[in-house]
Amino acid sequence: MARQVFWKGYLKLSLVTASVSLTPATTDSNKYRFHILNRKTGNRVESRYVDSVTHKPVAAKNQVKGFPRAEDDYVLLEDDEIDAVALESTRTIDIKTFVPTGSIDWIWYDRPHFLRPEDKIGAEAFSVIREAMSANGVVGIARLVLYRHERAVLLEPSGQGIILWTLHYGEEVRESIDALDPKMKIEKPLLDAMEKRIDKQMTGWKPTLVQDPIQKKISALLKTKSKAAPSPEKKTGAKARTGGNVINIMDALKKSLAADKRH
């Protein structure tokens, strides 16, 4: 699959600079997308910007960004005015800080991107920066304008390249809530039984462990309906219990391990 480069610029560390590009590390292109249709005519339904008072469509050339300062009073900003205040980080990833690898909790991570050099000259500088971070067990912190906003980003050596993660803003991450009482004691037999249960279910990582089952079901549904076959009748499964008997955790683990021994 061709690389979907959506950003080009420079990676900079002190006086070392490399020409680089970014490619999203994840994609949703393989997910099914649907059009909205008029049930009566079968025609596609269009989405348009309309005037909230006249209800008439507004042409693209007449659409302008406005910041509300009072009721029905806006400060208007043209696109070129917004572009004029673009920060240096629009085109340069200038690494200013390093932190130990693994010191940032995963809750701060947002979107991953592949960072790679764009030419042979930049490849050497890129390689020096990557190797130095890897050898010292650190990741770089910088700022970069992506998706029309300046974001804090993390640069992490990965294989022969670098993964650039956008990070959540400080105000986006809520304060953690303790789920357990620190004074609570766990009985050793219960812990041993749980460890055995985990060991039984241990496996190696593979992408198939996190496949989207809904997409497979939609695919099967579309194939069935495309052949104009009768839609399969919905099976009414047993309702999940919302109350009732509470099973003792130790008993449940013992039954689970005993069942494994029988197979």
KAURJO-V157299 format. One line per field, one symbol per residue. ss: DSSP state (~ for helix, > for strand, _ for the rest). psi: psi as a letter, one per 20 degrees, with the letter a starting at -180 (. if undefined). burial: # if it has 9 or more other ideal C-beta (glycine too) atoms within 8 Angstrom, else .. A space follows every 50 residues. Layout:
ss=???
psi=???
burial=???
This chain:
ss=____>>>>>>>>>__>>>>>>>>>____________>______>_____> ______>__~~~__>>>>>>__>>>>>_~~~~~~___~~~_>>>__>>>> _____~~~>>>>>>>>>__~~~~~~~~~~~~~~~~~_>>>>>>>>>__>> >>>>>>>>__>>>>>>>__~~~_______________~~~~~~~~~~~~~ ______~~~~__~~~~~~~~~~~~~~______________________~~ ~~~~~~~~~~~~_
psi=pqpmpjpqbqppodjpppprqpppiqqjhjqpqqqpqohghjqqpqpqpq pigikqqpqhijpqppppirpkpqpppqhhhghhjqrhjhjpnoohqqqq pjipqiiipepqqppqqirhghhggggggghggghilrqqpaqpoqkjqp qpqppppocjappopqqqqhihpqpqpphqoiippppghggghhhhgghh jprqpqhihkqohhhghhghghgghhjkqppqqpporpqqpibbpoppgg gghghghhhhhh.
burial=.......#####...#########.........................# ..........................#....#......#..####..#.. ...#...##..######....##########.#....#########.... #######...########.....................##.##.##... ..............##.##..#.##........................# .###.##......
